[in-house]
Amino acid sequence: MVLEMCRRGVRIDSAAAEHARELLLRKRDATLADLSEKLGTNVSMGEIGRTKWLAETSPAPKQEPEPAPAPEPEPKPEPEFGA
């Protein structure tokens, strides 16, 4: 992305971009370490990207009870026409 921005003539602060990248990588690693600790197994970016792994480690979705059926409206009395 930085390369594309440079090609378009956008000025880039390389030091700030590298600092932001390192900060994001540290946050990612800390989050993965926390998740690994909670699950009791090593978690990496490879596992997170696998659908099968996510399905195995995620809790089953809660089944929401079906809503009660709406009461049927009372029938309107038929109008009486006088002859």
mmCIF file as gemmi writes it, N, C-alpha and C atoms, coordinates in Angstrom:
data_model
loop_
_atom_site.group_PDB
_atom_site.id
_atom_site.type_symbol
_atom_site.label_atom_id
_atom_site.label_alt_id
_atom_site.label_comp_id
_atom_site.label_asym_id
_atom_site.label_entity_id
_atom_site.label_seq_id
_atom_site.pdbx_PDB_ins_code
_atom_site.Cartn_x
_atom_site.Cartn_y
_atom_site.Cartn_z
_atom_site.occupancy
_atom_site.B_iso_or_equiv
_atom_site.pdbx_formal_charge
_atom_site.auth_seq_id
_atom_site.auth_asym_id
_atom_site.pdbx_PDB_model_num
ATOM 1 N N . MET Axp A 1 ? 0.827 -1.175 0 1 0 ? 1 A 1
ATOM 2 C CA . MET Axp A 1 ? 0 0 0 1 0 ? 1 A 1
ATOM 3 C C . MET Axp A 1 ? 0.876 1.245 0 1 0 ? 1 A 1
ATOM 4 N N . VAL Axp A 2 ? 1.951 1.21 0.791 1 0 ? 2 A 1
ATOM 5 C CA . VAL Axp A 2 ? 2.853 2.355 0.842 1 0 ? 2 A 1
ATOM 6 C C . VAL Axp A 2 ? 3.496 2.561 -0.521 1 0 ? 2 A 1
ATOM 7 N N . LEU Axp A 3 ? 3.878 1.476 -1.179 1 0 ? 3 A 1
ATOM 8 C CA . LEU Axp A 3 ? 4.488 1.57 -2.503 1 0 ? 3 A 1
ATOM 9 C C . LEU Axp A 3 ? 3.523 2.216 -3.499 1 0 ? 3 A 1
ATOM 10 N N . GLU Axp A 4 ? 2.264 1.798 -3.454 1 0 ? 4 A 1
ATOM 11 C CA . GLU Axp A 4 ? 1.26 2.371 -4.355 1 0 ? 4 A 1
ATOM 12 C C . GLU Axp A 4 ? 1.054 3.855 -4.069 1 0 ? 4 A 1
ATOM 13 N N . MET Axp A 5 ? 1.069 4.227 -2.814 1 0 ? 5 A 1
ATOM 14 C CA . MET Axp A 5 ? 0.91 5.634 -2.466 1 0 ? 5 A 1
ATOM 15 C C . MET Axp A 5 ? 2.095 6.45 -2.995 1 0 ? 5 A 1
ATOM 16 N N . CYS Axp A 6 ? 3.301 5.898 -2.902 1 0 ? 6 A 1
ATOM 17 C CA . CYS Axp A 6 ? 4.48 6.589 -3.425 1 0 ? 6 A 1
ATOM 18 C C . CYS Axp A 6 ? 4.371 6.763 -4.93 1 0 ? 6 A 1
ATOM 19 N N . ARG Axp A 7 ? 3.895 5.737 -5.62 1 0 ? 7 A 1
ATOM 20 C CA . ARG Axp A 7 ? 3.746 5.82 -7.074 1 0 ? 7 A 1
ATOM 21 C C . ARG Axp A 7 ? 2.756 6.912 -7.473 1 0 ? 7 A 1
ATOM 22 N N . ARG Axp A 8 ? 1.764 7.147 -6.644 1 0 ? 8 A 1
ATOM 23 C CA . ARG Axp A 8 ? 0.758 8.172 -6.944 1 0 ? 8 A 1
ATOM 24 C C . ARG Axp A 8 ? 1.196 9.564 -6.502 1 0 ? 8 A 1
ATOM 25 N N . GLY Axp A 9 ? 2.376 9.644 -5.911 1 0 ? 9 A 1
ATOM 26 C CA . GLY Axp A 9 ? 2.898 10.949 -5.52 1 0 ? 9 A 1
ATOM 27 C C . GLY Axp A 9 ? 2.522 11.383 -4.123 1 0 ? 9 A 1
ATOM 28 N N . VAL Axp A 10 ? 1.986 10.472 -3.324 1 0 ? 10 A 1
ATOM 29 C CA . VAL Axp A 10 ? 1.626 10.816 -1.949 1 0 ? 10 A 1
ATOM 30 C C . VAL Axp A 10 ? 2.877 10.71 -1.088 1 0 ? 10 A 1
ATOM 31 N N . ARG Axp A 11 ? 3.138 11.726 -0.304 1 0 ? 11 A 1
ATOM 32 C CA . ARG Axp A 11 ? 4.312 11.695 0.566 1 0 ? 11 A 1
ATOM 33 C C . ARG Axp A 11 ? 4.09 10.702 1.703 1 0 ? 11 A 1
ATOM 34 N N . ILE Axp A 12 ? 5.123 9.937 1.987 1 0 ? 12 A 1
ATOM 35 C CA . ILE Axp A 12 ? 5.056 8.912 3.018 1 0 ? 12 A 1
ATOM 36 C C . ILE Axp A 12 ? 6.127 9.181 4.061 1 0 ? 12 A 1
ATOM 37 N N . ASP Axp A 13 ? 5.728 9.113 5.323 1 0 ? 13 A 1
ATOM 38 C CA . ASP Axp A 13 ? 6.698 9.174 6.418 1 0 ? 13 A 1
ATOM 39 C C . ASP Axp A 13 ? 7.093 7.729 6.705 1 0 ? 13 A 1
ATOM 40 N N . SER Axp A 14 ? 8.217 7.304 6.155 1 0 ? 14 A 1
ATOM 41 C CA . SER Axp A 14 ? 8.651 5.904 6.249 1 0 ? 14 A 1
ATOM 42 C C . SER Axp A 14 ? 8.845 5.466 7.695 1 0 ? 14 A 1
ATOM 43 N N . ALA Axp A 15 ? 9.42 6.33 8.499 1 0 ? 15 A 1
ATOM 44 C CA . ALA Axp A 15 ? 9.662 5.967 9.9 1 0 ? 15 A 1
ATOM 45 C C . ALA Axp A 15 ? 8.341 5.742 10.628 1 0 ? 15 A 1
ATOM 46 N N . ALA Axp A 16 ? 7.359 6.614 10.384 1 0 ? 16 A 1
ATOM 47 C CA . ALA Axp A 16 ? 6.055 6.465 11.04 1 0 ? 16 A 1
ATOM 48 C C . ALA Axp A 16 ? 5.344 5.215 10.544 1 0 ? 16 A 1
ATOM 49 N N . ALA Axp A 17 ? 5.471 4.908 9.246 1 0 ? 17 A 1
ATOM 50 C CA . ALA Axp A 17 ? 4.848 3.701 8.702 1 0 ? 17 A 1
ATOM 51 C C . ALA Axp A 17 ? 5.466 2.454 9.313 1 0 ? 17 A 1
ATOM 52 N N . GLU Axp A 18 ? 6.781 2.428 9.441 1 0 ? 18 A 1
ATOM 53 C CA . GLU Axp A 18 ? 7.451 1.28 10.057 1 0 ? 18 A 1
ATOM 54 C C . GLU Axp A 18 ? 7.078 1.151 11.53 1 0 ? 18 A 1
ATOM 55 N N . HIS Axp A 19 ? 6.973 2.295 12.217 1 0 ? 19 A 1
ATOM 56 C CA . HIS Axp A 19 ? 6.589 2.282 13.637 1 0 ? 19 A 1
ATOM 57 C C . HIS Axp A 19 ? 5.163 1.734 13.805 1 0 ? 19 A 1
ATOM 58 N N . ALA Axp A 20 ? 4.255 2.179 12.934 1 0 ? 20 A 1
ATOM 59 C CA . ALA Axp A 20 ? 2.868 1.702 12.999 1 0 ? 20 A 1
ATOM 60 C C . ALA Axp A 20 ? 2.811 0.207 12.711 1 0 ? 20 A 1
ATOM 61 N N . ARG Axp A 21 ? 3.589 -0.278 11.759 1 0 ? 21 A 1
ATOM 62 C CA . ARG Axp A 21 ? 3.62 -1.705 11.434 1 0 ? 21 A 1
ATOM 63 C C . ARG Axp A 21 ? 4.093 -2.516 12.633 1 0 ? 21 A 1
ATOM 64 N N . GLU Axp A 22 ? 5.185 -2.065 13.262 1 0 ? 22 A 1
ATOM 65 C CA . GLU Axp A 22 ? 5.708 -2.774 14.429 1 0 ? 22 A 1
ATOM 66 C C . GLU Axp A 22 ? 4.697 -2.774 15.575 1 0 ? 22 A 1
ATOM 67 N N . LEU Axp A 23 ? 4.009 -1.659 15.759 1 0 ? 23 A 1
ATOM 68 C CA . LEU Axp A 23 ? 2.998 -1.572 16.815 1 0 ? 23 A 1
ATOM 69 C C . LEU Axp A 23 ? 1.867 -2.568 16.563 1 0 ? 23 A 1
ATOM 70 N N . LEU Axp A 24 ? 1.392 -2.63 15.316 1 0 ? 24 A 1
ATOM 71 C CA . LEU Axp A 24 ? 0.318 -3.568 14.98 1 0 ? 24 A 1
ATOM 72 C C . LEU Axp A 24 ? 0.765 -5.013 15.136 1 0 ? 24 A 1
ATOM 73 N N . LEU Axp A 25 ? 1.995 -5.325 14.751 1 0 ? 25 A 1
ATOM 74 C CA . LEU Axp A 25 ? 2.501 -6.695 14.903 1 0 ? 25 A 1
ATOM 75 C C . LEU Axp A 25 ? 2.618 -7.075 16.376 1 0 ? 25 A 1
ATOM 76 N N . ARG Axp A 26 ? 3.06 -6.127 17.221 1 0 ? 26 A 1
ATOM 77 C CA . ARG Axp A 26 ? 3.14 -6.415 18.658 1 0 ? 26 A 1
ATOM 78 C C . ARG Axp A 26 ? 1.756 -6.654 19.252 1 0 ? 26 A 1
ATOM 79 N N . LYS Axp A 27 ? 0.772 -5.838 18.846 1 0 ? 27 A 1
ATOM 80 C CA . LYS Axp A 27 ? -0.599 -6.021 19.331 1 0 ? 27 A 1
ATOM 81 C C . LYS Axp A 27 ? -1.153 -7.364 18.875 1 0 ? 27 A 1
ATOM 82 N N . ARG Axp A 28 ? -0.891 -7.726 17.612 1 0 ? 28 A 1
ATOM 83 C CA . ARG Axp A 28 ? -1.353 -9.015 17.083 1 0 ? 28 A 1
ATOM 84 C C . ARG Axp A 28 ? -0.74 -10.164 17.875 1 0 ? 28 A 1
ATOM 85 N N . ASP Axp A 29 ? 0.572 -10.092 18.113 1 0 ? 29 A 1
ATOM 86 C CA . ASP Axp A 29 ? 1.24 -11.161 18.844 1 0 ? 29 A 1
ATOM 87 C C . ASP Axp A 29 ? 0.736 -11.267 20.282 1 0 ? 29 A 1
ATOM 88 N N . ALA Axp A 30 ? 0.471 -10.128 20.913 1 0 ? 30 A 1
ATOM 89 C CA . ALA Axp A 30 ? -0.049 -10.139 22.281 1 0 ? 30 A 1
ATOM 90 C C . ALA Axp A 30 ? -1.446 -10.752 22.316 1 0 ? 30 A 1
ATOM 91 N N . THR Axp A 31 ? -2.266 -10.415 21.339 1 0 ? 31 A 1
ATOM 92 C CA . THR Axp A 31 ? -3.62 -10.959 21.283 1 0 ? 31 A 1
ATOM 93 C C . THR Axp A 31 ? -3.588 -12.462 21.025 1 0 ? 31 A 1
ATOM 94 N N . LEU Axp A 32 ? -2.717 -12.902 20.127 1 0 ? 32 A 1
ATOM 95 C CA . LEU Axp A 32 ? -2.593 -14.337 19.857 1 0 ? 32 A 1
ATOM 96 C C . LEU Axp A 32 ? -2.068 -15.082 21.076 1 0 ? 32 A 1
ATOM 97 N N . ALA Axp A 33 ? -1.142 -14.482 21.822 1 0 ? 33 A 1
ATOM 98 C CA . ALA Axp A 33 ? -0.632 -15.113 23.037 1 0 ? 33 A 1
ATOM 99 C C . ALA Axp A 33 ? -1.739 -15.234 24.082 1 0 ? 33 A 1
ATOM 100 N N . ASP Axp A 34 ? -2.552 -14.198 24.225 1 0 ? 34 A 1
ATOM 101 C CA . ASP Axp A 34 ? -3.675 -14.22 25.164 1 0 ? 34 A 1
ATOM 102 C C . ASP Axp A 34 ? -4.682 -15.301 24.766 1 0 ? 34 A 1
ATOM 103 N N . LEU Axp A 35 ? -4.983 -15.385 23.491 1 0 ? 35 A 1
ATOM 104 C CA . LEU Axp A 35 ? -5.91 -16.394 22.999 1 0 ? 35 A 1
ATOM 105 C C . LEU Axp A 35 ? -5.345 -17.801 23.194 1 0 ? 35 A 1
ATOM 106 N N . SER Axp A 36 ? -4.051 -17.956 22.947 1 0 ? 36 A 1
ATOM 107 C CA . SER Axp A 36 ? -3.402 -19.255 23.152 1 0 ? 36 A 1
ATOM 108 C C . SER Axp A 36 ? -3.495 -19.684 24.609 1 0 ? 36 A 1
ATOM 109 N N . GLU Axp A 37 ? -3.312 -18.725 25.501 1 0 ? 37 A 1
ATOM 110 C CA . GLU Axp A 37 ? -3.386 -19.022 26.935 1 0 ? 37 A 1
ATOM 111 C C . GLU Axp A 37 ? -4.802 -19.447 27.33 1 0 ? 37 A 1
ATOM 112 N N . LYS Axp A 38 ? -5.803 -18.751 26.809 1 0 ? 38 A 1
ATOM 113 C CA . LYS Axp A 38 ? -7.181 -19.07 27.148 1 0 ? 38 A 1
ATOM 114 C C . LYS Axp A 38 ? -7.614 -20.423 26.592 1 0 ? 38 A 1
ATOM 115 N N . LEU Axp A 39 ? -7.144 -20.75 25.379 1 0 ? 39 A 1
ATOM 116 C CA . LEU Axp A 39 ? -7.538 -22.021 24.757 1 0 ? 39 A 1
ATOM 117 C C . LEU Axp A 39 ? -6.664 -23.187 25.184 1 0 ? 39 A 1
ATOM 118 N N . GLY Axp A 40 ? -5.494 -22.887 25.744 1 0 ? 40 A 1
ATOM 119 C CA . GLY Axp A 40 ? -4.6 -23.959 26.182 1 0 ? 40 A 1
ATOM 120 C C . GLY Axp A 40 ? -3.852 -24.614 25.035 1 0 ? 40 A 1
ATOM 121 N N . THR Axp A 41 ? -3.778 -23.972 23.901 1 0 ? 41 A 1
ATOM 122 C CA . THR Axp A 41 ? -3.046 -24.492 22.75 1 0 ? 41 A 1
ATOM 123 C C . THR Axp A 41 ? -2.468 -23.313 21.975 1 0 ? 41 A 1
ATOM 124 N N . ASN Axp A 42 ? -1.413 -23.572 21.216 1 0 ? 42 A 1
ATOM 125 C CA . ASN Axp A 42 ? -0.774 -22.51 20.451 1 0 ? 42 A 1
ATOM 126 C C . ASN Axp A 42 ? -1.667 -22.077 19.303 1 0 ? 42 A 1
ATOM 127 N N . VAL Axp A 43 ? -1.905 -20.778 19.194 1 0 ? 43 A 1
ATOM 128 C CA . VAL Axp A 43 ? -2.754 -20.224 18.138 1 0 ? 43 A 1
ATOM 129 C C . VAL Axp A 43 ? -1.904 -19.287 17.294 1 0 ? 43 A 1
ATOM 130 N N . SER Axp A 44 ? -1.962 -19.472 15.981 1 0 ? 44 A 1
ATOM 131 C CA . SER Axp A 44 ? -1.236 -18.599 15.063 1 0 ? 44 A 1
ATOM 132 C C . SER Axp A 44 ? -2.205 -18.05 14.027 1 0 ? 44 A 1
ATOM 133 N N . MET Axp A 45 ? -1.706 -17.22 13.151 1 0 ? 45 A 1
ATOM 134 C CA . MET Axp A 45 ? -2.546 -16.654 12.1 1 0 ? 45 A 1
ATOM 135 C C . MET Axp A 45 ? -3.054 -17.751 11.168 1 0 ? 45 A 1
ATOM 136 N N . GLY Axp A 46 ? -2.285 -18.818 11.014 1 0 ? 46 A 1
ATOM 137 C CA . GLY Axp A 46 ? -2.706 -19.927 10.161 1 0 ? 46 A 1
ATOM 138 C C . GLY Axp A 46 ? -3.974 -20.592 10.678 1 0 ? 46 A 1
ATOM 139 N N . GLU Axp A 47 ? -4.039 -20.814 11.995 1 0 ? 47 A 1
ATOM 140 C CA . GLU Axp A 47 ? -5.231 -21.436 12.571 1 0 ? 47 A 1
ATOM 141 C C . GLU Axp A 47 ? -6.445 -20.528 12.457 1 0 ? 47 A 1
ATOM 142 N N . ILE Axp A 48 ? -6.246 -19.258 12.69 1 0 ? 48 A 1
ATOM 143 C CA . ILE Axp A 48 ? -7.373 -18.334 12.671 1 0 ? 48 A 1
ATOM 144 C C . ILE Axp A 48 ? -8 -18.266 11.285 1 0 ? 48 A 1
ATOM 145 N N . GLY Axp A 49 ? -7.212 -18.451 10.255 1 0 ? 49 A 1
ATOM 146 C CA . GLY Axp A 49 ? -7.727 -18.401 8.9 1 0 ? 49 A 1
ATOM 147 C C . GLY Axp A 49 ? -8.434 -19.665 8.449 1 0 ? 49 A 1
ATOM 148 N N . ARG Axp A 50 ? -8.316 -20.753 9.215 1 0 ? 50 A 1
ATOM 149 C CA . ARG Axp A 50 ? -8.935 -22.016 8.823 1 0 ? 50 A 1
ATOM 150 C C . ARG Axp A 50 ? -10.349 -22.107 9.368 1 0 ? 50 A 1
ATOM 151 N N . THR Axp A 51 ? -11.291 -22.325 8.493 1 0 ? 51 A 1
ATOM 152 C CA . THR Axp A 51 ? -12.695 -22.422 8.893 1 0 ? 51 A 1
ATOM 153 C C . THR Axp A 51 ? -12.926 -23.614 9.806 1 0 ? 51 A 1
ATOM 154 N N . LYS Axp A 52 ? -12.291 -24.738 9.505 1 0 ? 52 A 1
ATOM 155 C CA . LYS Axp A 52 ? -12.481 -25.943 10.319 1 0 ? 52 A 1
ATOM 156 C C . LYS Axp A 52 ? -12.004 -25.702 11.752 1 0 ? 52 A 1
ATOM 157 N N . TRP Axp A 53 ? -10.855 -25.06 11.918 1 0 ? 53 A 1
ATOM 158 C CA . TRP Axp A 53 ? -10.34 -24.784 13.257 1 0 ? 53 A 1
ATOM 159 C C . TRP Axp A 53 ? -11.283 -23.863 14.009 1 0 ? 53 A 1
ATOM 160 N N . LEU Axp A 54 ? -11.784 -22.837 13.325 1 0 ? 54 A 1
ATOM 161 C CA . LEU Axp A 54 ? -12.713 -21.915 13.979 1 0 ? 54 A 1
ATOM 162 C C . LEU Axp A 54 ? -13.977 -22.63 14.441 1 0 ? 54 A 1
ATOM 163 N N . ALA Axp A 55 ? -14.477 -23.54 13.593 1 0 ? 55 A 1
ATOM 164 C CA . ALA Axp A 55 ? -15.689 -24.276 13.954 1 0 ? 55 A 1
ATOM 165 C C . ALA Axp A 55 ? -15.435 -25.201 15.143 1 0 ? 55 A 1
ATOM 166 N N . GLU Axp A 56 ? -14.239 -25.78 15.212 1 0 ? 56 A 1
ATOM 167 C CA . GLU Axp A 56 ? -13.922 -26.692 16.314 1 0 ? 56 A 1
ATOM 168 C C . GLU Axp A 56 ? -13.738 -25.964 17.634 1 0 ? 56 A 1
ATOM 169 N N . THR Axp A 57 ? -13.18 -24.761 17.602 1 0 ? 57 A 1
ATOM 170 C CA . THR Axp A 57 ? -12.876 -24.058 18.848 1 0 ? 57 A 1
ATOM 171 C C . THR Axp A 57 ? -13.97 -23.097 19.295 1 0 ? 57 A 1
ATOM 172 N N . SER Axp A 58 ? -14.825 -22.688 18.388 1 0 ? 58 A 1
ATOM 173 C CA . SER Axp A 58 ? -15.889 -21.748 18.749 1 0 ? 58 A 1
ATOM 174 C C . SER Axp A 58 ? -17.024 -22.486 19.446 1 0 ? 58 A 1
ATOM 175 N N . PRO Axp A 59 ? -17.641 -21.844 20.425 1 0 ? 59 A 1
ATOM 176 C CA . PRO Axp A 59 ? -18.789 -22.485 21.066 1 0 ? 59 A 1
ATOM 177 C C . PRO Axp A 59 ? -19.959 -22.563 20.087 1 0 ? 59 A 1
ATOM 178 N N . ALA Axp A 60 ? -20.801 -23.545 20.318 1 0 ? 60 A 1
ATOM 179 C CA . ALA Axp A 60 ? -21.983 -23.702 19.459 1 0 ? 60 A 1
ATOM 180 C C . ALA Axp A 60 ? -22.89 -22.49 19.64 1 0 ? 60 A 1
ATOM 181 N N . PRO Axp A 61 ? -23.48 -22.026 18.577 1 0 ? 61 A 1
ATOM 182 C CA . PRO Axp A 61 ? -24.373 -20.862 18.716 1 0 ? 61 A 1
ATOM 183 C C . PRO Axp A 61 ? -25.587 -21.222 19.568 1 0 ? 61 A 1
ATOM 184 N N . LYS Axp A 62 ? -26.013 -20.255 20.34 1 0 ? 62 A 1
ATOM 185 C CA . LYS Axp A 62 ? -27.176 -20.483 21.202 1 0 ? 62 A 1
ATOM 186 C C . LYS Axp A 62 ? -28.432 -20.512 20.346 1 0 ? 62 A 1
ATOM 187 N N . GLN Axp A 63 ? -29.268 -21.475 20.648 1 0 ? 63 A 1
ATOM 188 C CA . GLN Axp A 63 ? -30.533 -21.58 19.938 1 0 ? 63 A 1
ATOM 189 C C . GLN Axp A 63 ? -31.513 -20.624 20.608 1 0 ? 63 A 1
ATOM 190 N N . GLU Axp A 64 ? -31.991 -19.681 19.846 1 0 ? 64 A 1
ATOM 191 C CA . GLU Axp A 64 ? -32.97 -18.748 20.39 1 0 ? 64 A 1
ATOM 192 C C . GLU Axp A 64 ? -34.342 -19.399 20.307 1 0 ? 64 A 1
ATOM 193 N N . PRO Axp A 65 ? -35.126 -19.263 21.361 1 0 ? 65 A 1
ATOM 194 C CA . PRO Axp A 65 ? -36.461 -19.849 21.303 1 0 ? 65 A 1
ATOM 195 C C . PRO Axp A 65 ? -37.298 -19.15 20.238 1 0 ? 65 A 1
ATOM 196 N N . GLU Axp A 66 ? -38.162 -19.926 19.636 1 0 ? 66 A 1
ATOM 197 C CA . GLU Axp A 66 ? -39.022 -19.347 18.615 1 0 ? 66 A 1
ATOM 198 C C . GLU Axp A 66 ? -40.008 -18.398 19.285 1 0 ? 66 A 1
ATOM 199 N N . PRO Axp A 67 ? -40.293 -17.287 18.652 1 0 ? 67 A 1
ATOM 200 C CA . PRO Axp A 67 ? -41.238 -16.351 19.268 1 0 ? 67 A 1
ATOM 201 C C . PRO Axp A 67 ? -42.639 -16.958 19.31 1 0 ? 67 A 1
ATOM 202 N N . ALA Axp A 68 ? -43.375 -16.562 20.32 1 0 ? 68 A 1
ATOM 203 C CA . ALA Axp A 68 ? -44.745 -17.048 20.453 1 0 ? 68 A 1
ATOM 204 C C . ALA Axp A 68 ? -45.564 -16.536 19.276 1 0 ? 68 A 1
ATOM 205 N N . PRO Axp A 69 ? -46.467 -17.359 18.78 1 0 ? 69 A 1
ATOM 206 C CA . PRO Axp A 69 ? -47.269 -16.895 17.647 1 0 ? 69 A 1
ATOM 207 C C . PRO Axp A 69 ? -48.148 -15.708 18.063 1 0 ? 69 A 1
ATOM 208 N N . ALA Axp A 70 ? -48.339 -14.828 17.132 1 0 ? 70 A 1
ATOM 209 C CA . ALA Axp A 70 ? -49.163 -13.646 17.399 1 0 ? 70 A 1
ATOM 210 C C . ALA Axp A 70 ? -50.615 -14.079 17.557 1 0 ? 70 A 1
ATOM 211 N N . PRO Axp A 71 ? -51.33 -13.469 18.496 1 0 ? 71 A 1
ATOM 212 C CA . PRO Axp A 71 ? -52.742 -13.841 18.652 1 0 ? 71 A 1
ATOM 213 C C . PRO Axp A 71 ? -53.522 -13.468 17.399 1 0 ? 71 A 1
ATOM 214 N N . GLU Axp A 72 ? -54.464 -14.306 17.084 1 0 ? 72 A 1
ATOM 215 C CA . GLU Axp A 72 ? -55.285 -14.025 15.898 1 0 ? 72 A 1
ATOM 216 C C . GLU Axp A 72 ? -56.24 -12.881 16.223 1 0 ? 72 A 1
ATOM 217 N N . PRO Axp A 73 ? -56.426 -11.986 15.274 1 0 ? 73 A 1
ATOM 218 C CA . PRO Axp A 73 ? -57.322 -10.849 15.538 1 0 ? 73 A 1
ATOM 219 C C . PRO Axp A 73 ? -58.768 -11.33 15.649 1 0 ? 73 A 1
ATOM 220 N N . GLU Axp A 74 ? -59.497 -10.619 16.471 1 0 ? 74 A 1
ATOM 221 C CA . GLU Axp A 74 ? -60.91 -10.972 16.626 1 0 ? 74 A 1
ATOM 222 C C . GLU Axp A 74 ? -61.651 -10.606 15.347 1 0 ? 74 A 1
ATOM 223 N N . PRO Axp A 75 ? -62.574 -11.463 14.928 1 0 ? 75 A 1
ATOM 224 C CA . PRO Axp A 75 ? -63.303 -11.136 13.7 1 0 ? 75 A 1
ATOM 225 C C . PRO Axp A 75 ? -64.202 -9.927 13.928 1 0 ? 75 A 1
ATOM 226 N N . LYS Axp A 76 ? -64.265 -9.08 12.923 1 0 ? 76 A 1
ATOM 227 C CA . LYS Axp A 76 ? -65.109 -7.892 13.02 1 0 ? 76 A 1
ATOM 228 C C . LYS Axp A 76 ? -66.556 -8.314 12.761 1 0 ? 76 A 1
ATOM 229 N N . PRO Axp A 77 ? -67.491 -7.766 13.502 1 0 ? 77 A 1
ATOM 230 C CA . PRO Axp A 77 ? -68.895 -8.111 13.254 1 0 ? 77 A 1
ATOM 231 C C . PRO Axp A 77 ? -69.316 -7.58 11.889 1 0 ? 77 A 1
ATOM 232 N N . GLU Axp A 78 ? -70.117 -8.361 11.224 1 0 ? 78 A 1
ATOM 233 C CA . GLU Axp A 78 ? -70.584 -7.924 9.91 1 0 ? 78 A 1
ATOM 234 C C . GLU Axp A 78 ? -71.595 -6.795 10.095 1 0 ? 78 A 1
ATOM 235 N N . PRO Axp A 79 ? -71.497 -5.804 9.241 1 0 ? 79 A 1
ATOM 236 C CA . PRO Axp A 79 ? -72.419 -4.672 9.378 1 0 ? 79 A 1
ATOM 237 C C . PRO Axp A 79 ? -73.851 -5.1 9.003 1 0 ? 79 A 1
ATOM 238 N N . GLU Axp A 80 ? -74.784 -4.518 9.715 1 0 ? 80 A 1
ATOM 239 C CA . GLU Axp A 80 ? -76.181 -4.82 9.425 1 0 ? 80 A 1
ATOM 240 C C . GLU Axp A 80 ? -76.749 -3.717 8.561 1 0 ? 80 A 1
ATOM 241 N N . PHE Axp A 81 ? -77.348 -4.107 7.477 1 0 ? 81 A 1
ATOM 242 C CA . PHE Axp A 81 ? -77.969 -3.147 6.576 1 0 ? 81 A 1
ATOM 243 C C . PHE Axp A 81 ? -79.483 -3.23 6.754 1 0 ? 81 A 1
ATOM 244 N N . GLY Axp A 82 ? -80.131 -2.13 7.028 1 0 ? 82 A 1
ATOM 245 C CA . GLY Axp A 82 ? -81.578 -2.116 7.184 1 0 ? 82 A 1
ATOM 246 C C . GLY Axp A 82 ? -82.259 -2.016 5.823 1 0 ? 82 A 1
ATOM 247 N N . ALA Axp A 83 ? -83.26 -2.786 5.637 1 0 ? 83 A 1
ATOM 248 C CA . ALA Axp A 83 ? -83.967 -2.757 4.359 1 0 ? 83 A 1
ATOM 249 C C . ALA Axp A 83 ? -85.218 -1.968 4.44 1 0 ? 83 A 1
